[in-house]
Amino acid sequence: MSDYDIVIIGGGVGGTAIGAILASKGFKTLLLEKNKFIGGRCSTYEKDGFKIDVGVHLFGRSSKGPHGEILNMIGMEDAIDWVICRKPGPRWFYQGKFWAFPRELKEFIPASDFSSLMKLFRDVMKMKNLEEFERKSAKSLLSKYTNNNLVHSFIDIISLLYFVIPYYEISASEFVRCLSSLSAAFSIGYPKGGCISIPQAYANAIEKFGGTIQTNQSVSKIIVENEKVQGVELDNGKFISSKLVISNAGIRETVNNMIGRKFFQRNYIENIDKLKYSISALTLKVALKKPITNFKLVTSFSSYDPEERFNSLIKGKVPEEIFLFIPVPSNFDATLAPKGRQLIIAGTAVTQEGFEKNQEKWIKNSFESLQNVFPDLPENLMWYDVSTPKDIHQLGGKEASVIGLAQMMNQTGNDRPSPKLPIEGLYLVGGDAGGWGIGTELAAKSALECAEQILDRRI
Ligand SMILES: Cc1cc2nc3c(=O)[nH]c(=O)nc-3n(C[C@H](O)[C@H](O)[C@H](O)COP(=O)(O)OP(=O)(O)OC[C@H]3O[C@@H](n4cnc5c(N)ncnc54)[C@H](O)[C@@H]3O)c2cc1C
């Protein structure tokens, strides 16, 4: 008899979410996490009374997306207390001015381009048969509506924010799915307690339904015999037997290092070698003596040509003016900063390769770009922390990518690796298998799909 029905390797959003679903269905579940905390790339730490996300987070559909679906499914619909980004809603910062999308974009572009863009947004809401767009880019879709450079640069920034790849790589279908579902839900938000509240809600569910979570437990191997999973081996050599193993550690790490390439057919391995990841990020976490803004979310952007912007990023060049995604967590939940203080987080996309060489310049230019948005920042600064691609790698592996497998053409829809691996009893969950959506919602959707496959198997 096995020690467990399910062993889950990794306590990121995907790992905790699948654990919550399966524990609620009566599976004897063990989750093993190598770090001393759960959450992976979606966790929060404390410093001087501030509660700070390791990344830079906002959540596309709050309770109306897959996080809500999972909690409803397990009867814990109130486990996350969402604050929606309204009053004031999201703002963009361009040419020294804050403005609201869509209505104020028309001040910057000709009326005909503005109405073409609005038509695109209306059409997106009605598009069916997305399969035909799976291997086309968002750029090719946009180009049917307008060639205005500023509009292209703006949509490219949206793609970099949502998917952390440029708009000429993101599959048009994934872009349409995310944009239309976001517009329909109209509930971009942030959880009280910081982003850790999401995996923590799932972890609480695992324990509530009788499952076990062990941190500081690194899995080194998945044991396979007779083409069937037998269990896992920890770094300390201990073997734990299990009927099913679900890995949240990433497809390459799981296949190449935890199992071994010899257990897979050649074409499967070749496909895995070809997969591409989204790029990484630099984030600044800024502690302030007093509030300097009442906005909840600002995105600053510049009108760089998208291809030029991405190519120079890949070459490791540091732009003078850096686009920044800037949530203000303490404006969603005042308890995230000590009384009277403010916490601002700002992030931008960078590549892992070559980042360290230019690290100081990246940080300096990002800080100056943030100061450009909030001129009162320097005189109110207490301190700021920095997270780099190296930190992201430590948190989730997956080549330090923000998302996991990039949602680019040939890697979305049916082209995405399945949560079911070609070894009996072995599954993958998180940003590397199945699912669709933005960041944590992709990982949560992957958990829903993985659960469906496991539950179907039981019938
Ligand atoms: C800077 C930044 C900004 C982001 N912004 C947003 C945003 O605004 N909105 C949004 O929705 N998402 C955002 N994301 C993305 C989001 O955080 C990720 O998509 C999501 O958290 C990934 O979840 P995952 O299930 O793939 O797990 P991961 O976070 O990759 O976690 C995997 C877990 O597995 C553990 N593990 C790995 N190997 C082992 C092993 N051998 N043994 C035991 N445990 C192991 C790791 O320690 C980790 O805890 C952002 C991410 C970053 C880095």
PDBQT file of the ligand as one rigid body, heavy atoms in Angstrom, charges set to zero:
ROOT
HETATM    1  C1  LIG A 501       7.918  39.646 -10.952  1.00  0.00    +0.000 C 
HETATM    2  C2  LIG A 501       6.670  38.857 -11.158  1.00  0.00    +0.000 A 
HETATM    3  C3  LIG A 501       5.476  39.503 -11.411  1.00  0.00    +0.000 A 
HETATM    4  C4  LIG A 501       4.293  38.786 -11.604  1.00  0.00    +0.000 A 
HETATM    5  N1  LIG A 501       3.103  39.468 -11.779  1.00  0.00    +0.000 NA
HETATM    6  C5  LIG A 501       1.942  38.763 -11.821  1.00  0.00    +0.000 A 
HETATM    7  C6  LIG A 501       0.687  39.437 -11.827  1.00  0.00    +0.000 A 
HETATM    8  O1  LIG A 501       0.630  40.665 -11.765  1.00  0.00    +0.000 OA
HETATM    9  N2  LIG A 501      -0.437  38.694 -11.861  1.00  0.00    +0.000 N 
HETATM   10  C7  LIG A 501      -0.408  37.335 -11.884  1.00  0.00    +0.000 A 
HETATM   11  O2  LIG A 501      -1.478  36.709 -11.880  1.00  0.00    +0.000 OA
HETATM   12  N3  LIG A 501       0.762  36.666 -11.898  1.00  0.00    +0.000 NA
HETATM   13  C8  LIG A 501       1.926  37.347 -11.871  1.00  0.00    +0.000 A 
HETATM   14  N4  LIG A 501       3.134  36.695 -11.855  1.00  0.00    +0.000 N 
HETATM   15  C9  LIG A 501       3.188  35.277 -12.222  1.00  0.00    +0.000 C 
HETATM   16  C10 LIG A 501       2.814  34.340 -11.141  1.00  0.00    +0.000 C 
HETATM   17  O3  LIG A 501       3.454  34.651  -9.933  1.00  0.00    +0.000 OA
HETATM   18  C11 LIG A 501       3.194  32.943 -11.595  1.00  0.00    +0.000 C 
HETATM   19  O4  LIG A 501       2.639  32.713 -12.883  1.00  0.00    +0.000 OA
HETATM   20  C12 LIG A 501       2.640  31.860 -10.675  1.00  0.00    +0.000 C 
HETATM   21  O5  LIG A 501       2.877  32.212  -9.331  1.00  0.00    +0.000 OA
HETATM   22  C13 LIG A 501       3.339  30.566 -11.034  1.00  0.00    +0.000 C 
HETATM   23  O6  LIG A 501       2.810  29.504 -10.296  1.00  0.00    +0.000 OA
HETATM   24  P1  LIG A 501       3.299  28.035 -10.518  1.00  0.00    +0.000 P 
HETATM   25  O7  LIG A 501       2.197  27.137 -10.111  1.00  0.00    +0.000 OA
HETATM   26  O8  LIG A 501       3.848  27.827 -11.886  1.00  0.00    +0.000 OA
HETATM   27  O9  LIG A 501       4.396  27.822  -9.394  1.00  0.00    +0.000 OA
HETATM   28  P2  LIG A 501       5.822  28.466  -9.027  1.00  0.00    +0.000 P 
HETATM   29  O10 LIG A 501       5.628  29.826  -8.500  1.00  0.00    +0.000 OA
HETATM   30  O11 LIG A 501       6.782  28.264 -10.136  1.00  0.00    +0.000 OA
HETATM   31  O12 LIG A 501       6.203  27.536  -7.818  1.00  0.00    +0.000 OA
HETATM   32  C14 LIG A 501       6.828  26.282  -7.953  1.00  0.00    +0.000 C 
HETATM   33  C15 LIG A 501       7.138  25.780  -6.561  1.00  0.00    +0.000 C 
HETATM   34  O13 LIG A 501       7.770  24.505  -6.664  1.00  0.00    +0.000 OA
HETATM   35  C16 LIG A 501       8.812  24.458  -5.701  1.00  0.00    +0.000 C 
HETATM   36  N5  LIG A 501       9.783  23.431  -6.119  1.00  0.00    +0.000 N 
HETATM   37  C17 LIG A 501      10.531  23.455  -7.243  1.00  0.00    +0.000 A 
HETATM   38  N6  LIG A 501      11.334  22.357  -7.277  1.00  0.00    +0.000 NA
HETATM   39  C18 LIG A 501      11.065  21.650  -6.146  1.00  0.00    +0.000 A 
HETATM   40  C19 LIG A 501      11.592  20.438  -5.615  1.00  0.00    +0.000 A 
HETATM   41  N7  LIG A 501      12.554  19.753  -6.238  1.00  0.00    +0.000 N 
HETATM   42  N8  LIG A 501      11.096  19.989  -4.439  1.00  0.00    +0.000 NA
HETATM   43  C20 LIG A 501      10.126  20.674  -3.776  1.00  0.00    +0.000 A 
HETATM   44  N9  LIG A 501       9.625  21.853  -4.233  1.00  0.00    +0.000 NA
HETATM   45  C21 LIG A 501      10.072  22.323  -5.419  1.00  0.00    +0.000 A 
HETATM   46  C22 LIG A 501       9.384  25.870  -5.729  1.00  0.00    +0.000 C 
HETATM   47  O14 LIG A 501      10.158  26.153  -4.590  1.00  0.00    +0.000 OA
HETATM   48  C23 LIG A 501       8.110  26.705  -5.803  1.00  0.00    +0.000 C 
HETATM   49  O15 LIG A 501       7.585  26.989  -4.547  1.00  0.00    +0.000 OA
HETATM   50  C24 LIG A 501       4.323  37.384 -11.606  1.00  0.00    +0.000 A 
HETATM   51  C25 LIG A 501       5.522  36.710 -11.338  1.00  0.00    +0.000 A 
HETATM   52  C26 LIG A 501       6.690  37.442 -11.094  1.00  0.00    +0.000 A 
HETATM   53  C27 LIG A 501       7.965  36.700 -10.819  1.00  0.00    +0.000 C 
ENDROOT
TORSDOF 0
